[in-house]
Amino acid sequence: MQGGDRMGARTGKDYLRALADDREVYLDGERVDDVAAHPSLAGAARTLAGFYDYQHEHPDLLLATDPESGERVPVTHLVPRSASGLRRRHDALECISRYTLGLMGRSPDYVNVTLAGFAGRTDVWSRDGNDEGTANLLAYHRQTMLNDWSLTHAIVNVTVDRSIPETATGDGQIAVHKVADTSGGIVVRGARALATLAPFADELFVYPGYPLMEGDERYALVFAIPMSTPGLKFLCRDSYSAARGIADAPLSSRFDEQDAVVVLDNVEVPRERVFLDGKVDLYNRVMQRAGWTANIMQQTTIRAITKLQFAWELATRMTEIVNNTSPAATEMLGEIWTYLELTRSALTAAEAGAHEWGSGTWFCAEPPFAALRPTLPRWFPRVGEIIKLLGGHSLLTTPTSAEFADPALRPLIDRYYQGAKGVSAEERAAVFRLAWDFVGTGLAGRSELYERFYLGSAGRFLQVAQRTAVRGTDFGLLGSALTAGRAEDRA
Ligand SMILES: Cc1cc2nc3c(=O)[nH]c(=O)nc-3n(C[C@H](O)[C@H](O)[C@H](O)COP(=O)(O)OP(=O)(O)OC[C@H]3O[C@@H](n4cnc5c(N)ncnc54)[C@H](O)[C@@H]3O)c2cc1C
């Protein structure tokens, strides 16, 4: 096992120990020696270590006893088998999302939930003779749960030319594909776009994104490998992490979860880590048939609700600090609250409609999520815009902690930066600085892009919503209206 010999839910110390391996992570043109010590990565590494400690601070909500091993494991690794199992997972996800204010989209619970959902659906994974792959997947799920690994995932191939199939770009050499079978496994090559959390993960999980076509067998691969596997390289985007204290960079000192392009340069994947190999139909089916959306969107929607709650509280306090009671401001605050309440209502509806999807596995109902999936990517940018409109110049008039500590400046700051009704300059600066880090800094820009795209673009999923609706819906209203018209003509 990686990272020491402890089994079950890890502590922050266990987590950081496991990070120190031979992973090939590049940032700003240099290979990163030690992720936990790198100035642009240390903040998020500390946050994630805190995440592992946090689960021991909330054991009733976040940990469960695995009946087979007797180990205490994270609830987010469990396969939901009933409405109450799903409810238990809801409570755990809510507690987790509060730890990052909903700002880390890919805290380890994201892939935990995905993997547990796949492991529950053996009826889907074992089709087309994929018995060995399914057995490997189940064993991997248990191994991940018992080691409490943190996983990053890569499902989308890099974009080269949108006018041709992605498997045809670069003479077929760019999308991730198998190049050889070996005695111990398979050799894979290619690149995948943006694996969030990559520098901080223990393992990379590669599973299906967009569908493949007949003849694409060598691209039909699902597997997982340790981050330090030879040939595996991660090229990080620019860092938006601020190497400053929490007072001056309240969010970007802590929550830059990073996104890296994954290059697989002749990587050998051991046979027992291959969950699907060469079966195009199954590759195309697993995401739809295994209920991926209905499963993962419980996690993502709970995180979104926490982030919207934070946004609403923050925006409300901003207006109180400058005593802005104008109808325009109140309207905009109400707009944020509306998005929050609609998101919460969709989750409630999805959980109320939860049912058994196959192999005794329970997921939410999909239609509320199908509506939310293209909608939230438009709401979040609007929430950011509202916070900018409410904040105006106050978002930038936020003295640093060094300026507050300067005895000559302090009396001036206290006088000229105060808020309405006796609000201190310190509180005003803290709230507006937090707001700017939420909507205006590099981290904020990346966060907006994340919300727009992390589950796929709004445009793509509005089309999916309409195709799904056309397939399954007949309200009978148009027919009845036309019949009424014809009846009147006849009369
Ligand atoms: C910050 C961030 C983090 C990410 N993290 C991860 C990660 O951890 N793991 C991972 O696997 N992926 C990750 N992704 C990638 C993510 O999965 C993709 O960005 C997402 O699937 C959308 O694909 P795309 O970027 O190719 O955009 P597309 O969905 O292709 O959309 C791009 C544009 O083209 C339009 N468009 C394209 N095709 C269609 C279509 N068929 N119908 C309608 N409109 C269309 C869209 O409207 C949009 O404007 C991340 C992305 C971002 C931005």
The ligand as an SDF file (V2000), in Angstrom:
LIG
                    3D

 53 58  0  0  0  0  0  0  0  0999 V2000
  -11.3600   24.4690  -14.6830 C   0  0  0  0  0  0  0  0  0  0  0  0
  -11.6600   23.1640  -15.3520 C   0  0  0  0  0  0  0  0  0  0  0  0
  -11.3970   21.9790  -14.6770 C   0  0  0  0  0  0  0  0  0  0  0  0
  -11.6280   20.7620  -15.3060 C   0  0  0  0  0  0  0  0  0  0  0  0
  -11.3420   19.5990  -14.6300 N   0  0  0  0  0  0  0  0  0  0  0  0
  -11.4720   18.4120  -15.2610 C   0  0  0  0  0  0  0  0  0  0  0  0
  -11.1130   17.1850  -14.6240 C   0  0  0  0  0  0  0  0  0  0  0  0
  -10.7170   17.1580  -13.4620 O   0  0  0  0  0  0  0  0  0  0  0  0
  -11.2170   16.0440  -15.3220 N   0  0  0  0  0  0  0  0  0  0  0  0
  -11.6550   16.0370  -16.6070 C   0  0  0  0  0  0  0  0  0  0  0  0
  -11.7210   14.9710  -17.1890 O   0  0  0  0  0  0  0  0  0  0  0  0
  -12.0160   17.1630  -17.2380 N   0  0  0  0  0  0  0  0  0  0  0  0
  -11.9260   18.3440  -16.6020 C   0  0  0  0  0  0  0  0  0  0  0  0
  -12.2620   19.4940  -17.2450 N   0  0  0  0  0  0  0  0  0  0  0  0
  -12.5950   19.4220  -18.6520 C   0  0  0  0  0  0  0  0  0  0  0  0
  -14.0570   19.3510  -18.8170 C   0  0  0  0  0  0  0  0  0  0  0  0
  -14.4560   18.0420  -18.6630 O   0  0  0  0  0  0  0  0  0  0  0  0
  -14.3340   19.8720  -20.1920 C   0  0  0  0  0  0  0  0  0  0  0  0
  -13.9460   21.2170  -20.2350 O   0  0  0  0  0  0  0  0  0  0  0  0
  -15.7850   19.7310  -20.4650 C   0  0  0  0  0  0  0  0  0  0  0  0
  -16.1300   18.3840  -20.6740 O   0  0  0  0  0  0  0  0  0  0  0  0
  -16.1950   20.5460  -21.6510 C   0  0  0  0  0  0  0  0  0  0  0  0
  -15.4990   20.1440  -22.7870 O   0  0  0  0  0  0  0  0  0  0  0  0
  -14.8580   21.2080  -23.6970 P   0  0  0  0  0  0  0  0  0  0  0  0
  -13.9780   22.0690  -22.8740 O   0  0  0  0  0  0  0  0  0  0  0  0
  -14.2550   20.4720  -24.8200 O   0  0  0  0  0  0  0  0  0  0  0  0
  -16.0850   22.0990  -24.1400 O   0  0  0  0  0  0  0  0  0  0  0  0
  -17.3350   21.7720  -25.0440 P   0  0  0  0  0  0  0  0  0  0  0  0
  -18.4100   21.0920  -24.3190 O   0  0  0  0  0  0  0  0  0  0  0  0
  -16.9080   21.0730  -26.2620 O   0  0  0  0  0  0  0  0  0  0  0  0
  -17.8000   23.2200  -25.3220 O   0  0  0  0  0  0  0  0  0  0  0  0
  -16.9320   24.2370  -25.8590 C   0  0  0  0  0  0  0  0  0  0  0  0
  -17.7760   25.2290  -26.5930 C   0  0  0  0  0  0  0  0  0  0  0  0
  -18.3030   24.6390  -27.7750 O   0  0  0  0  0  0  0  0  0  0  0  0
  -19.6900   24.5480  -27.7140 C   0  0  0  0  0  0  0  0  0  0  0  0
  -20.0070   23.1480  -28.0970 N   0  0  0  0  0  0  0  0  0  0  0  0
  -19.1390   22.2270  -28.4290 C   0  0  0  0  0  0  0  0  0  0  0  0
  -19.7330   21.0710  -28.7630 N   0  0  0  0  0  0  0  0  0  0  0  0
  -21.0060   21.2560  -28.6280 C   0  0  0  0  0  0  0  0  0  0  0  0
  -22.1320   20.4500  -28.8410 C   0  0  0  0  0  0  0  0  0  0  0  0
  -22.0760   19.1990  -29.2860 N   0  0  0  0  0  0  0  0  0  0  0  0
  -23.2750   20.9830  -28.5310 N   0  0  0  0  0  0  0  0  0  0  0  0
  -23.3430   22.2310  -28.1100 C   0  0  0  0  0  0  0  0  0  0  0  0
  -22.3370   23.0480  -27.9230 N   0  0  0  0  0  0  0  0  0  0  0  0
  -21.1770   22.5850  -28.1890 C   0  0  0  0  0  0  0  0  0  0  0  0
  -20.0910   24.8640  -26.2790 C   0  0  0  0  0  0  0  0  0  0  0  0
  -21.2910   25.5930  -26.1760 O   0  0  0  0  0  0  0  0  0  0  0  0
  -18.9510   25.7070  -25.7740 C   0  0  0  0  0  0  0  0  0  0  0  0
  -19.1700   27.0510  -25.9920 O   0  0  0  0  0  0  0  0  0  0  0  0
  -12.1000   20.7260  -16.6360 C   0  0  0  0  0  0  0  0  0  0  0  0
  -12.3770   21.9270  -17.3080 C   0  0  0  0  0  0  0  0  0  0  0  0
  -12.1640   23.1350  -16.6900 C   0  0  0  0  0  0  0  0  0  0  0  0
  -12.4440   24.3850  -17.4600 C   0  0  0  0  0  0  0  0  0  0  0  0
  1  2  1  0
  2  3  1  0
  2 52  2  0
  3  4  2  0
  4  5  1  0
  4 50  1  0
  5  6  2  0
  6  7  1  0
  6 13  1  0
  7  8  2  0
  7  9  1  0
  9 10  1  0
 10 11  2  0
 10 12  1  0
 12 13  2  0
 13 14  1  0
 14 15  1  0
 14 50  1  0
 15 16  1  0
 16 17  1  0
 16 18  1  0
 18 19  1  0
 18 20  1  0
 20 21  1  0
 20 22  1  0
 22 23  1  0
 23 24  1  0
 24 25  2  0
 24 26  1  0
 24 27  1  0
 27 28  1  0
 28 29  2  0
 28 30  1  0
 28 31  1  0
 31 32  1  0
 32 33  1  0
 33 34  1  0
 33 48  1  0
 34 35  1  0
 35 36  1  0
 35 46  1  0
 36 37  1  0
 36 45  1  0
 37 38  2  0
 38 39  1  0
 39 40  1  0
 39 45  2  0
 40 41  1  0
 40 42  2  0
 42 43  1  0
 43 44  2  0
 44 45  1  0
 46 47  1  0
 46 48  1  0
 48 49  1  0
 50 51  2  0
 51 52  1  0
 52 53  1  0
M  END
$$$$
